[in-house]
Amino acid sequence: MDPEVRTYIAEQLSGVSPTDYGGRRADAPSALLSRAARRQRLSIQNVQGNLYVLGRGSRTVGGFEINQTSLASEQARLSASDIDLGKRFLKSAGIAVPRGRAFSPQQGEEAQSYLKSLNRPAVVKPASGQSGAGVSLGVTAESDVGAAWNLALQARQLGTPDASDQVVIEEQCSGIDLRAFVVGEKVVSALIRLPLFGVGDGKRTTDQIFRAAEEARSLHPLFGRFAPDLLTPSEEHGGIADEVSRTGEIYQFSAGVNMRLGGVTVDVTAGLGSALRELAIESCWAVPGCRAAAVDLLVPDLESTDGAHVLHVNTRASIAVHHYPWIGRGRPVADSLVQGMISRSGA
């Protein structure tokens, strides 16, 4: 766990309980967007599969397919399926991104040499990845690079139109994993993504803390749909199962921050610094024609852009996670997207 993450949990989340949703289950993105459209008195027509068109009278207002809306340009859709292309757009706008390169499946030896040249731990991931699949952290020239390479190859989302078949190797930056959802010229929601964790209280055992976190996650409207392999208490991951937890100690129970891998989220919309808001908006707009997307960043803290790196601008990212955070208040991103389509269409 990065030191910035550990510090944030200790200072901001000790003693904070997950949001109680009263046993409800999360609505799918299409349901969230459809309800938002109805609130604006728009017509909704399913034209094919998951593709819907929104209208007002005889005028087309916009449309959506699962999480992606008509506020995404062709370039934005392409970059959502190609992390390396997205980084090129960001770099062209002078936005800091992690140092890295993309390699074709046939360039394994070149990738190995590049990894060695980084001279620091790296991230190996598919350029067309989704939901955190195929991502390996802390890869070094001395570690099993072949396993990380093959994992990334296997996780490529090649069924997606225009998806890249490449593998990205980039330096591993430290920081808090921040996702800011931008619509137009505004950050309408901001989350930080954390591994599932528990805080020691000096009373319960580490196993009891783990079981409590696991049960709470299983009851979450969205995260409860997934049953990832969690890190049970052990000497390697925070302590022996039957020992009394150390007061204030942060225990990590999932290997990653993605919700499918056991991660959780905290709404930080109200507390996000203005400089980071501007950086997220600039990053979204760095992709030609992109007027709505999730912007993923790694940041040392939530008040400053110093040391911040932008990872990805993703028009296909889940909107549901913003409606149902693990901790904090849900944000109506679907309503913001529908309003954005109305404003853009002039209807």
Secondary structure by P-SEA (a helix, b strand, c coil): ccaaaaaaaaccccccccccccbbbbbcaaaaaaaaaaaabbbbbbccccbbbbbccccccccccccccccccaaaaaaaacaaaaaaaaaaacccccccccccccaaaaaaaaaaaaccbbbbbbcccccccccccccccccaaaaaaaaaaaaccccccccccbbbbbccccccbbbbbbccccccbbbbbbccbbbbcccccaaaaaaaaaaaaaacccccccccccccccccccccccccccccbbbbcccccccccbbbbbbccccccaaaaaaaaaaaaccccccbbbbbbccccccccccbbbcccccccccccccccccccccaaaaaaaaaaaaaacc
